[in-house]
């Protein structure tokens, strides 16, 4: 029988032979064969469990020593100016060894936080344990993983929550950060992704319960694949950016431009000023951050911005399109600092008609950064210290210009939806404290009208100059969606005109009929659902909702890539510099339109999911409570009730509707009882009891108690009976009528 080496002998061999540390190398060195290999394997496992050895794939090393090639993070220089580093893969139970960096003249300059792959040499008798020679720089932004931690006997694993990810990450016993089994954690990869085995990581943040408030938006970000970490080269480009020079720009610093934004605005990309004339006409200035100066075609910043498409906003955080150096500083039109901008000077007559406009590449200096509430209070006669000096010269002219633009809007008749915007109110810990509906002020409408007008000017200028651009397109509703809206209107006792070319004015008349009635919110929602989704396109198909033929997004380049393309187009059209549209931009305009339309939908879905989760978390402790609401959706599997107060959608599974079987009619969007012929349709008032609230998924399950004031029978459904014959015939007749009408419209097209 071969003599099994001692633990000391194994450690000595590994130290002397750092390139021969696999189990088979150790067995060969000590002449271990056959069944004795099992004993060696047991011994190596014991040493690994005791912390004497660390295993990396199939190789072993002394746990108190580093491998010859390691990933290091550079620390700040010491008092003597020497650079030291710490290993990223190390057992936290032991103090990390001191590593001195020996840089060659050809090596790049390194700073605190940089990560390098280095070759290590032990230095016995020196104050430092190792001397490191850099092999290559590997960046300052290691991959971050959001996942659920699963504890094991030694360390554990992180299971990413990203959709479609089946890769797990190994967490060493000393790198768990104290995480408990089942916690949501953020981990940082520390080892390479190899074809064999699993990559290593260490836990950097414990987020606690996956259903907790801090996790809500993070889960949505990762589930929808929204990039939330900027690569090193992108951050480096942003950090290297310098303020734009005034050379070649129009000087608007003496124009009293100001920004008006929400109180929690994270950036300021648009400013405005109005000069009122004696004849009742106005000159309206809208200045937009000149992002194109900093984000040039083909740059790393440009590639990352195009990939993101837009910023994504959540109640507790924002995932920006651009690094904060730009979005929160150099490109943001902060009060009292010079900022590069592209401004449009618009002439409007006393009836609100635009009579001319001119674009300028300029420098501005904002006189104030106001909130909507501040501006409105000042106009209503309650100015504060900041707004008092601006009331007569700046604020009142803004509102006067808005008044004439409102006349033009009334003539144009854009779609006038009135959908209260929910605001999730959070405390410092991220817990939902309430659901409120944002006030709709004239200050909001004022800014919207100015921005719409500026967007029209951008589209008209680029069309006139025959410069490629991206249009914001909103096509009219399909006949099928109009028929569905008409069904909702009729169920609510209202009328939507038919047999004519649809205009927004027709929809506005329907909304006016519903205003002030119980069906008000439902008709607004149903009208919104009947609309096609807006998108970006290199061809101009008009904007139905705004009742405009020419429309392009120009006013938010900090948070929308579409606007950046329009800015570049304006630069090219006016010959303002070399940072306009590149040949690549023009060649790939269709691809860009598709890309950013998709990212916009992705952000909307993530924001909607987050709102649903917050609403479920807010209502979780109200399970058993009763709520009023209105039927807002009918599906084969159940009914959706929009709850009063919060606007949350609760679902009644179809099996819980009552003691009879309900037949689903897709044409009429109704459910019909198999015995009584009871019809459940959109718009009906309902009283429900909250049965279940699931913050992790955002789902709400409710029980139907009353429908239109009548108590609903309880109990399981009986069989799949047919609905009463007379009811069935009426429903079929109605459906056939709708089908014939749709067919005629299709044939006409």
N, C-alpha and C positions, 0 to 999 in steps of 0.2 A: 504493500500500500504506500502510495506517495505521501510524503510529509507535507501537510497543508501549512503554508507560511503563516506567520503571526501577523497581527494587524500592523505592528511597527514595521515589519519587513515590506508589507504591501505599500505603506505610505512612503517608505524610502525608495522603493522601485518607481512609484509614480513621480516622485520628485526628481529622480535622476533620468527618467524617460518620459518627458511630458507629451511626446508624440505617439507613445505606445501604451495607451491607458484603457483600451477596450478589454473586456473580460477574457477574450481569447488571447490577447497579448500577455496578460498577467498569467494565464494558465500556461502558455508556452514558456514564459520566462522561468517558471518554477517547476516545469515538467509535469504538470497536472493533466491527467488523461482520464478517459472513461467516466466511471461513476463518481470519481473524486471531484469532477467539475460541479456536481450538485452541491457538495460541501463548500466549494469555493464560492459558488453563487450565494449560498446562505450566509457565508461570512461577509461578503460584500454588501448584502442587504442589511446585515446587522450594523456594519460600519456606516452605511448611508442613513439608517434610522437614528443612529447615535450622533449624527452630525459630523462624523469624521471624514466622510466622503460626500461629494456632491456628484450626482449623475447628470450627464448631458448627452442625450440620445443614448448611444451604446457605450460611451466612455465614462471613466471615473476620474475624479481629481480630489485632492485633499480639500475638504470643506473650508479649512482655514487658509487656503491659498487660492490665488486667482489662476485661471488658465493662461497659457502663453499669449493668446490673442483675446482681447476683451473689449466690450463696449464701455466707454467711460463718459462721464459728464464733467465738463470743465467747471472749476470753481473760480471765484474771484481771486485776483492776484493777492499774495500776502504782502506783509510790510516791506519785504525785500524785492518785490516785483516778480517773484517766481509764481509760475502757474502750477497748481495741483489739480487733481481730478479724483472723483470717487467712482467706484464700479457700480454699474446699474444692476448687475446680477450678484447679489450678496445676501447672505443670511442675516436678517435684521437682528438676530439674537447676539451676533458678534460685532464688535466695533470694526468698522471698515478700515482696511489698510490705507496708509498714506502713500499716494502715488505722485511722483514728481514728473512733470512733462519736460522732455528734452526736445525742443523744436529745432528743426533745421531752417536755414535761411530761405529755403524754397517752400516751406510750409505756410499755409495761409494764417493770417492773424486770428487768434481765438479769443473768445470772451466767455464770461460766466454764462452757463446754460448750454453752450455748444456741446454737441455729442460727437465723439470720434471713435473710430475703430483703431485700436492701438496694439502694438506688440510690447509685451511686458518682460522686464528682466528683474529678477530679485536682486536686492542690494543689501546683503547682510552687513550689520554694523553701521549703517547710515540712518539718519533720522527718518528717512522715508523707506517704506518696505519695498517699493518697486520704482523702476525708471521706465517711463513710457515713451515709445517712439510712434508718432502718428502714422497710420497707414492711409486713412482717408477720413474726411469729414462726412458725417451721415445726417447732419441737420439738427435743428433745435425743436422740431415738432414731432415727437414720437406718435405713432398711431394710438388713438384713444378708443376704448371699447366700452360700450354701455351694455350691461348684462346682469343676470342674476347669479349670485355667488352660491356655489354648492360645495359645502365643506366635505372634506374627506379625512382619512386618518392622519395624513401628512399634507397640510396645505389644502388645496381644493382646485376647483375649476370655475371659470366664468363662462356662462352660456349667453352669448350675445342675443339681444332682442331684435336685432335687425332682421327684416324679412328676407328669407332666402339664405341666411347665413347658417351653415352647419359646422363651422369651425369653432372649436372650443379652445380656451387658453388655460394653460397650466399655471397655477399660483403656488409658489413655493411656500413652505411653512413659515418662513420669516418675512413673506411679502404680502400677507393677507390684510395688513392694516387694521387688524382687529375685527374684520367683517364677520358677520354671523350668517349661518346658513339661511338662504332664502332672501337675503337682502339685495336690493338693487345697488349696484356699484359702478363706478367708473374706473376702468383699469387702463394701464399704460403698457404697451408692449415693450418688453426688455430684450427678447431674444428674436432671432430671425425666423421667418416662416420657411421651414424646410419641407421638402417633399415627404420626408419620413418624420413621424412624431408630431407633436403639437407645439405651437409657439408658446413662449413663456411671457408672462406679464406680471405686473405688480399692481395692487389696488391702491389708487391714489385718493379716491373719494368714496365715502359710504353715504348712500342716499336713502338708506332705510327701506321702509315698506314700499314695494313697487306701486302700491295704490296711494301712496302719500302725496302731499301737494307738491313737493319739490321734484317729483318724478314725472308729473303729468306731461309737461311740454317736451321734456327730454325723450320720453317714449315716442311721442308723435314725430319728433325730429328724426329719430332713428328708424321708426317703422316706415316712414315715407321716403327715406333715403335723402334727406336734405343735408347737403354738405355743411358742417358746422365747425370745421377746423381748417384754417388757412395754411397752405403749404409754406415752407420756409422762404422760397424764392418770391412768393407773392408778398409776404410780410416785408421782406427785404426791399422790394421795389417801393412799397408804400412808405416805408420808413425813410427811404432816400429822397422822397419827393420834397421839393422846395416851393414856397409860394410863387405864384405867377408874377411876372413883371408887368408893369403898366405899359411897356413899350408896345405900340401897335394896337392898343385898346382905347376905347372911348372912356373918358373919365366921368363916371357917374357918382363920384363920392360926395358931391354936394346935393345930390337928389335924395330927398328924405324917404328912401325905400325902407320898408320894415317887413318883418315876418309875422305871420299870425298862424299859430299851430296849436294842437292839443297840449294840455298841461304836461303830459308825459312824453312829448315828442323827443325822439332820440337824435334827430337831425333836422336841419332847416335848409331845404333846397329851393324854396321859392320866396320871393319878396315882391312887394307891389307899392306903387305910388300913383296918385291921381292928381292931375293938374286941371282944375275946372276953368272953363272959359265963359265970358259974359253972354255968349249966345246960347248957352245951355249945352254946348258940346263939351267933350272931355278928351284929354290925352291920358291914356292909361298905360303905365309902365309895369311890365312883369319881367323880373330878372330871375334867372335860373342858374344855379351853380354850374360852373364850367368844368364838369367832370372830364370831358374829352381832353382837356389839357393834361390831366394826370394819368388817365387810363388810355393809352395809345394803342392803335391796332397792332396785334401780334405780340403784345407784351404779356408777361405772366399774369399781371393784373387783369388784362383784357380776357385772357383765356378762362381765368377763374370766374370772372363776372359773367361771362357768357354761359358757363356751365351752371352757375347758380340761377341766372335769369332774373332774379328779383330778390329783395329782402323778404323775410317771413316774420310776421309779428305774432307774438303770444302775450297773454296777460302778464307774464313774469319775465320775459326776455325777448330779444330780437336776434334773429340769425341774419346778419347783414350781407348785402351783396359785395360790399367793399370793406377792407380792413378799417378799423376804427380811426387810424391815423388820417384816413381820407374822409370816411363817412361822418365821423364825429368831430373832425377838426378842419383840415385844409379845404374840404369841399363844402362844409357847412357854413351857412351865411350867418355867423354869430354876430351879435350886436357889438358895434364899435371896432371892428377889425376889417381891413381891406380884404376883399375876396374877389377872385376872378368869376365872371358870369357871362352868360349870353342873354341879352335883354331884347325884348320886343316892345317897340313904341307904337301904340295903337290909337288911332283917332276914331271917336265915336260921336255921332250927332245926338241931338236932343231926344230922338226917338229910339236910341239904342242901336242904330244901324252902324256897322263898322264901315268907315269911309276910306281907310288906308292904314298901312302898317309898315314898319321898318325894323329890321333886325340889326343888332350891334354886338360885337364882341367887346366886353367892357370890364371895368373894375368898379365895385361898389363898396359902400360901407353902411351897414344897416344901422338906422337910428334907434331901433328897439326890436326886441324879440317878445312879442305879446302872445298871450293865450287867447283863445276864442272868447272865453268868459271876460277877460280884461277888456278886449276891444268892444264887446257888446255893452258891458257896464259903462264904459266911457261914453259911448254913443247914447245910452239911456240916461245920461246925466249923473252918473256916479263914477267919475274918474278917480284913479289912485295917483300916487305921487309920480309914477312912471308915465301914465297916459295923459295927465292933466295938461302938460305943455304941448301935446300933440293933437288935442281934440279939434281945434279950429282949422289948423293948417294941414293935417294929415288924415285924421280919422273921419271927419265929416265929409270931405271930398270923396273918400272911398265909398261911403254909403250912398252919396248922391249919384255917383257913377253906377253903382249897383242898381239903383232905382230905375235908371233908364235902360239898363241891360235886361232888367226884369220885364220891361214892356216888350222888348224884342223876343224874349223867351216865351212870353204869353202868346205872341203871334206865331211863333215857330211850333209851339205845343210839343216839346219833348215829353217822353213818358214821365208822369208825375207820381211815382210810387212813394208811399209813406210807410216805410218799414222801420220801426224803432230799432236802434242799434243797441244791443246788450253790452253792458260793461261788467266784466267779472272783477269784483273788488276783493283784493287779497290783503292779508296782514303781513307783518315782517317775516313770518315763517312760511309764507306762501299758501296759507290756508284760506279758503273762501269764506269771506265774512258777509257777503251779500251779492245780489244780482240787481243791477240798476239799469235803467234805460237812459242813454245819453240824450241830453237836451239838444233840440235842433234849433239853432239860433240863426239870425240873419247874418251873423259873422261867418258861419259855415257856408251859407249860400253865396255870400259875397265872394269868398275865395274860390269857390267852385265855378262861379260864372266867369271870373277873371281867367282861371286856368283853362276852362273850355275855350274861351275866345283865343287865348294864346296858342292852344293846340291847333285850332282851326287855321290860324295865321301860319303856323309852321307847315302844315300840309299844303296850304295854298301856295306858299312861296316855293316849296320844293317841286310842286307840280308845274308851276310857271317856269321854273328854271330847269325842268326836265332832269332832276336829280333823283336817283333811286332812293327809296325810303321804305320804312315799315309803317303801314296804315293800321289803325285800330279799327277793326271790322266788327260790326254787329248786324247780322242779317235778320230779316223779319221772321216771325214765328211760322212754323209749318202748319198746314191746314189741320193736321191731326191734333196738334197742341191747341190750336184755336178752338176746335170742337170740344176738347176737354175743358177749356176755360169756360166755354159757353154753358156746358153742363153744370159747372160749379155756380155760375151766375144764376142760371134758372132755378137751381136747388135753393138758392138764397132769395128768390123772388125778384131778381134783377134781369136786365136785358143787355145783351151785347149785340150790336147791329151786325147784320150779315148781308151777303150778296153784293158787296162792294170791295174795292181795293182797300186793304187795311191800312189805316194811318194811326199814328200814336194818339191823335185827337179822339178816335173812337174808343180806345182803351181808357183814355182820361175821363171820358164821359161815364164809362162803367165805374171807374174809381170814385167819381163824384157822386154817383148814385149810392155807393156803399158807405160813403163818408158819414160818420156819426151813427151808423147802425151796428147791430151785433155782428154783421158780416164784414165789417170794415177790414180787420186784419186778415181775415181769410181771403178776401178778394184781392188784397194787395199781394199776399203770398202766392195765390193761384196765378195771378198775372205775371209775377216774377218767374214762376216755374214754367210758364208758357213760352218765355223768351228763349231764344237760342243763346248759347254761351259766346261771349265776345272773344275774339282772338286776334292775332297779328298776321298780316299778310303783305306781301310785296305788291299785290294788286289791290286796287281800291274798289270795295263793294259797298261803301257807305256805312253810316252808323244809324241804324233804325231807331234805337232807343233815344238818342239825342236829336233825331230828325235832322241830321247833317249829312251832306254829300262828301265832304272832305274833312277827315279827322285823323290826327296822328298824335301819339303821346310825346310830349316835349318837356313837361314840367317837373319830372321827378327822376333825373338821371342818377341820383345817389342810390335809389332803390329799385330802378327798373332798367334793364339793359336796352329795351326798346327805345327809351328816351335818349340813351347814349348814342344809338345808331342815328337817330334823328338829329342830334347835335352835330355828329360828324358830317351828316349830309348837309347841314347848314354851313358848316365850315368849308366844305368843298364847294358848295354853290356860290359862296361869297368870296372864295379865294383868301380865306383868313390865315391859312397856314398849312403845314404838312401833316397835321394830325386829324385830317378829315377821313372820309371813307377810303379804305384801302381797296385795291383790286380784289383781294380775298373777301372783304366784307361784301362787295357787290356780287361776286360770283356765288357766294353762299348765303345770299339774302333769304331765299326760300327755306333753307335748312335752319337758319337762325330763327325765322318766324315760327317754324314748327317747334324748335327747341324751347323757346321762351314761352310759347303758349302752353306747352306741357309743364314747364316748371311753375307757371302761374297756377295751373290747376292743382299741381302737387301741393303748393303752399296753401291754397284754399282748403284742400282736403285735410291737411295737417292742422290748420287753424280751427276748422270745424270739429275735428275729432277732439282737440284739446278743450274746446268749449263744452262739448258733450261730457267729457270726463269731469270737468270742473262742476258742471251742473249736477252730475250724479253724486259727486262728493258733497256738494252743498245740501242735497236732498237726502243723503244717506241716513241721517238721524231723524228724518221725518217719515220713515216707513210706517204705514198704518194711517197716515193723515189723509184727509179727503181734499180734493181740489176740483175747481171748476175748469172747464176747458172747451175746446171745440174740435170736432173731427177734422183733421188736416191731411189725412192720407189713408187710402184704402189699398190693401194688397191681398193676395191670395192667402197669405199666412196670418193676417191680422189687421188691426186698425191702429192708426196713430192719432193720438190726442195731443194737441198743443195746450199745455197747461197755462192758465192765467197767472200773471205775476212774473214768472221766470221765463216763459216762452219755451220751456223745455218740452221735448217730444217724448211722451210715454207710449209704450206699445201694449195693446191688448191682444194677446195671442188668440187666434180665431177659435181655438178649442174652449176658450173661457168666455165666449160671448153670451152663452145662454144654453137653454136645454134643447134647442133645436139646431139642426145643421144649417149653416149659412153658405149659400152659393155665391161665388165671386163673378161679377160681370165686369170685364175689363173695359168694354165700350162705354158703359155708363158710370164706371168707377163707383160701384155700389156692391153691397152684400145683401142678399135676400134670404129670409128665414124659410126653411123648407115646410113648416107647418102653418105659421101665422102670416107669412108673406111680409113680415116686417122688413122694411128697407133701411139700411144704415148707409148714409151717404155723406159726402163732404159738406162741411158747414154746420152740421147739427151740433147743438149744445150738448155737453156731456158732463156728468159728475162722476169722478173716478176716485179710487183709493189706491195709494202707492203701495205696491206689494214688494218690489225689489229695486234697489239702486246699486249698480255695480260700477264704482269709480274706475276700475282697471279698464273696462271696455266702454264705459260711458253709456251703458244701457239702462233704461228705466222700464220696468214692467208695472202696469196698472190694471186694476179691476174695474169693470164698468158697473156703476151703481144706477145711474139714471141717464136717459137719453131724451132730450127735449122735454125734460120735466117728468117723464114717466119712469117708474121704477122698473128695472130689468129683472126678469126671472133668473134664478140661479140654478146651478146644477150642470152636470155634464151633458154634452150634446147627445141626441138620440141617433138615429141612423142617417145615412146619406139620402134622405128623401128628396123628392122633387118639390120645388116651390109651387104654391097654388096656381091652378091653370090660368085664372084671369090675370094674376100678377105676372106670370111668366109671359103671357101674350103681350101685355102692355110693354114689358121691358124689351121683348124681341122687336116689337114694332118700332120702338124708339131707336134701338140699335140699328135696324135696317135703314131707317131714315137717315141716320148719321152716315152710314156706309155709302149710301147712294150719293150723298152730298160730297163726301171725300172723293169718290170715284169721278164725279163731274169735274172737280177742281183739278185732279190729276190729268184727266183727258185734255182739259183746256190748256194745261202746261205742255 
